[in-house]
Structure formats: C-alpha cells, structure tokens
C-alpha cells in the first residue's frame, strides 16, 4: 500500500505577519547596531539605554514588516493583530529607552520617518521590492550606526559618518547583487548596475584611504565585492546554473562577518 506524503504545512505565523520572512534583512538589522555600539563603548560612552533601544529597533522592525504586509494586502484583518502587537511592544521598549536615556533621542525620529514612510507607501502600492524600497530601508538600517553612537541627531551632524556610509555601501550593494542572482538574473542592465556600483564604492573608499580617512582594507573589501558581483552572476546564472536564495544568503553571511571583523579589528581609519 502506497502512502502519499503529506505536504509540509506552511509557516502560518510568518504568513500572518508575525515573524519577518526576509532573512537577508537580519544582518542589515543587526550589523550597524553592533558596530555602532562597539564604537561607542570603545570611546567610553556606554549608556544603559542602548539595551532597550535594541528592543525598540528589533520589534520596530517586526512592526514595520507586519504593517507592510497589512498595507500590501489592502488591510486584511489577519495582519492587524501582529501589527498592533509589535507596535505596542516596540513602543514599550521605546519608553524604557527614553527613561534610561534622554528625551533628545526623539530627535532621531524624523529621520526614520522620512525614510520609512515612503517605504510603507511602496508596500501599499505592492512595490516594496522596488530598488527605491531597498535604498530606503538600507539607509534606515545604516542610520542606526549613528543613532547608537550619538544621543541626538544634531550631535551626529558634525561627526564622522564613515561607519554608516560603509554599512550602506555594503548592504545596498547586496540588494543589487542578490537581484542579479535571483529576481533579475540574466539581466545585463542589472548586472552592469551592480558591478558599477561596487566598483564606484571601491574607488571612492580608495580615495578616502589615500587621504587617510579609512583603512586601506576598506577599498580592498569593496574591490573583492566588485569581483564577486561580476563573477558569481556570470559563472552562475550566466551559464544556466541556479543560485538558490540559501546559497546567496550563505555568501552574504560570510561577507558580513568579514565586514564586521574589518571594522572591529582594524577600525575605519
């Protein structure tokens, strides 16, 4: 007697907006926070509010994801509960952050609103995967590197922005690179854009290194990313070989570890 295999049940919590299913976003969410906190601690500026701030940031992302799903689905009821729940949790951590820190932390709110409100509009129009959406969310994630280092946005204006710039340069590059492997595989314009972007980053940081602003290893890292942006799509999809999301994710994880090691071990200057 033959037994038919039952199909695997789908992850209902993920489908209902409880758990974000954008696995590539986790590194982008955590890395700028980790690097920013490390730089602040090394400068002797530890503050207890950084702990609840992480909760605000993490569950704020959960709320953003659920809100995106709610808007994308034309406000279907099943997404309302996770959206409201995660918003309440993030707000609770936000109150703790202000109590343990200082009210001037609120000066960061407008910057995130400017970046994330258009991203939610894109979700409402079902264009959340457009390049603009990736740019906005990557910029918001990279900004966290400054938020954890400086209690107020005005205080950060006259400081070095190399850390968030390096984070943005890398993570937005991954948006282009991954598209050439999966959604836009075989597209010459996307491949050219990805290679050109990474090459421009390598050149820009090479100039910064020549001026003594960053370590020489930063442009070397971006040069390696440029080679990867060219070779993997050409040797993979370019020759009819499929690069799975899991394989792309493993590659990104390795590159992110290298980036973290580079910044923590050598610094930027």
HUPE-V392688 format. One record per residue. N is the residue number from 1. RES is the residue in one letter. SS is DSSP state (h for helix, s for strand, l for the rest). Layout:
# HUPE-V392688
N,RES,SS ; N,RES,SS
This chain:
# HUPE-V392688
1,X,l ; 2,X,l ; 3,X,l ; 4,X,l ; 5,X,l ; 6,X,l ; 7,X,l ; 8,X,l ; 9,X,l ; 10,X,l ; 11,X,l ; 12,X,h ; 13,X,h ; 14,X,h ; 15,X,h ; 16,X,l ; 17,X,l ; 18,X,l ; 19,X,l ; 20,X,l ; 21,X,l ; 22,X,l ; 23,X,l ; 24,X,l ; 25,X,h ; 26,X,h ; 27,X,h ; 28,X,h ; 29,X,h ; 30,X,h ; 31,X,h ; 32,X,h ; 33,X,h ; 34,X,h ; 35,X,h ; 36,X,h ; 37,X,h ; 38,X,h ; 39,X,h ; 40,X,h ; 41,X,h ; 42,X,h ; 43,X,l ; 44,X,l ; 45,X,l ; 46,X,l ; 47,X,l ; 48,X,l ; 49,X,h ; 50,X,h ; 51,X,h ; 52,X,h ; 53,X,h ; 54,X,h ; 55,X,h ; 56,X,h ; 57,X,h ; 58,X,h ; 59,X,h ; 60,X,h ; 61,X,h ; 62,X,h ; 63,X,h ; 64,X,h ; 65,X,h ; 66,X,h ; 67,X,h ; 68,X,h ; 69,X,h ; 70,X,h ; 71,X,h ; 72,X,h ; 73,X,l ; 74,X,l ; 75,X,l ; 76,X,l ; 77,X,h ; 78,X,h ; 79,X,h ; 80,X,h ; 81,X,h ; 82,X,h ; 83,X,h ; 84,X,h ; 85,X,h ; 86,X,h ; 87,X,h ; 88,X,h ; 89,X,h ; 90,X,h ; 91,X,h ; 92,X,h ; 93,X,h ; 94,X,h ; 95,X,h ; 96,X,h ; 97,X,h ; 98,X,h ; 99,X,h ; 100,X,h ; 101,X,l ; 102,X,l ; 103,X,h ; 104,X,h ; 105,X,h ; 106,X,h ; 107,X,h ; 108,X,h ; 109,X,h ; 110,X,h ; 111,X,h ; 112,X,h ; 113,X,h ; 114,X,h ; 115,X,h ; 116,X,h ; 117,X,h ; 118,X,h ; 119,X,h ; 120,X,h ; 121,X,h ; 122,X,h ; 123,X,h ; 124,X,h ; 125,X,l ; 126,X,l ; 127,X,l ; 128,X,l ; 129,X,l ; 130,X,l ; 131,X,h ; 132,X,h ; 133,X,h ; 134,X,h ; 135,X,h ; 136,X,h ; 137,X,h ; 138,X,h ; 139,X,h ; 140,X,h ; 141,X,h ; 142,X,h ; 143,X,h ; 144,X,h ; 145,X,h ; 146,X,h ; 147,X,h ; 148,X,l ; 149,X,l ; 150,X,l ; 151,X,l ; 152,X,l ; 153,X,h ; 154,X,h ; 155,X,h ; 156,X,h ; 157,X,h ; 158,X,l ; 159,X,l ; 160,X,l ; 161,X,l ; 162,X,h ; 163,X,h ; 164,X,h ; 165,X,h ; 166,X,h ; 167,X,h ; 168,X,h ; 169,X,h ; 170,X,h ; 171,X,h ; 172,X,h ; 173,X,h ; 174,X,h ; 175,X,h ; 176,X,h ; 177,X,h ; 178,X,h ; 179,X,h ; 180,X,h ; 181,X,h ; 182,X,l ; 183,X,l ; 184,X,l ; 185,X,l ; 186,X,l ; 187,X,l ; 188,X,h ; 189,X,h ; 190,X,h ; 191,X,h ; 192,X,h ; 193,X,h ; 194,X,h ; 195,X,h ; 196,X,h ; 197,X,h ; 198,X,h ; 199,X,h ; 200,X,h ; 201,X,h ; 202,X,h ; 203,X,h ; 204,X,h ; 205,X,h ; 206,X,h ; 207,X,h ; 208,X,h ; 209,X,h ; 210,X,h ; 211,X,l ; 212,X,l ; 213,X,l ; 214,X,l ; 215,X,l ; 216,X,h ; 217,X,h ; 218,X,h ; 219,X,h ; 220,X,h ; 221,X,h ; 222,X,h ; 223,X,h ; 224,X,h ; 225,X,h ; 226,X,h ; 227,X,h ; 228,X,h ; 229,X,h ; 230,X,h ; 231,X,h ; 232,X,h ; 233,X,h ; 234,X,h ; 235,X,h ; 236,X,l ; 237,X,h ; 238,X,h ; 239,X,h ; 240,X,l ; 241,X,l ; 242,X,l ; 243,X,l ; 244,X,l ; 245,X,h ; 246,X,h ; 247,X,h ; 248,X,h ; 249,X,h ; 250,X,h ; 251,X,h ; 252,X,h ; 253,X,h ; 254,X,h ; 255,X,h ; 256,X,h ; 257,X,h ; 258,X,h ; 259,X,h ; 260,X,h ; 261,X,h ; 262,X,h ; 263,X,h ; 264,X,h ; 265,X,h ; 266,X,h ; 267,X,l ; 268,X,l ; 269,X,l
